[in-house]
């Protein structure tokens, strides 16, 4: 008859989960989100947007007007910017980023110029409130 040993054998440790595959997946996700993120171009000059509440900004094109009345669209400035902004397809909304310090009369004048050049859909962008 066989006797039981006086000291019990050590229980086997459970093997650890491998961490390297999890790190690989995290890095792949990080790279995916970095590659698919849309980077917003910087504004051509500093703006302080007026406050309002409403829908989110969904357009892809933007016309900028500073407090001093400077107008910019992509790389164009002044009247050339207005002409390029109104050359968009009719179904494309034109986002208008106007500084909060811009006089209302100047904004109205720019809106009239845009209408005269054929702009059909202009959206004024404001800060959410």
N, C-alpha and C positions, 0 to 999 in steps of 0.2 A: 504494500500500500504506500502510496506516495504522500508525503507530508507537504502541507502548504508552507511556502517560504515565510520566514519571520518578518521580512520587510517586503511590503507589497511593491510591485514594479511601478515605476512612474507612469502616470497616464500620458498618452500621446497628446501633444498640443495640436490644436486645430490649425491648419495652415492659414496664414493671413491672406486676405484678398489682395490681389496685385493692384498697385496704385498707378502704375505707369499707363495702362490703357485709359484709366479715368482722366489722367492729366492730358493725354493725347486728345481725348474727346473735348475737354474744356478748351484747349488751344485751337482745335478746329472750329468750335463754336465762336470763339473770340475772333478768329480770322474771318469767318463768314460774316459776322455782324459788322466788322470794320470795313469789309469790302462792299457790303450792300448799303451802308449808311450814306445818306445824301449830305454832302457838305455844302453849306450855304455860303455864297460869296459875300465878302465884307461890303458894307455900305460905302459909297464913295465919300461921304462926309458924315459928321456926327448929327444925329437926329434925336429929338425928343418927341415921341408920338403922343397924340392926344389919347385920352382914356375913353373907352366905350365898351359895351358888352354886345355880343352877337356871335355869328358863326366864325369858325376858324378860317385862317388864311389858306386857300387851296390853289391859287393861281401859280404860274411858273414865271411870269414876267413882271418886272418892277420898274416903275418910274419914280425917281427920287427928287424931292424939292426941299432945299435947305431953308432956314429961317430968313436968309438974305435973298431968296428967290432963285438961287442956282438950280438948274435942272440937269439931271443926268439919267441916261438910260444905257445900261451896259457900259460901253466905253465912250459913247457919244455924249456931248454936252450942248446945252442951249437948244436952239431951234432944230438942230440935227437930231437931238434926243427925242423931241416931240415927233418928228417925222418918222424915225425908226420905231417909236412906240406905237404909232397908229398904223404901221405897215403889217401888223400881226393879223392872222386869220380872224374872221368875225366871231367865231365861237370861243376864242381865247380871251379870258378876262385880263385886263390891264390893272395891276396892283399899283396904287399910288401911295407912296410913303411921303407924307408931307410933315414937316417939322411943326410942333405945336405952336411955336412962336411965329409961324408964317401968317401974315395978315389975311383975313378972309377974302378981301378984295383981290389979292394976288392969286389965291387959290381959285376963285371964281373965274378970273381971267385965264388961267391955265386950263381950267375945265372947258371954257368956251373955245379956246384954241384947239383942244383935243377934239371937241365936237365938230369944229369946222374942218379938221383934217380927216374926219371920218371915224373917230373912235365911237364904238357902239356900247361897250361895256367897260366901265371904270369902277374899280372897287377901292375905296379909301381905307387904308390899313390903320388900325388904332391899337393901343395897348388894351389888353383884357381888363375889365374892371368889375 
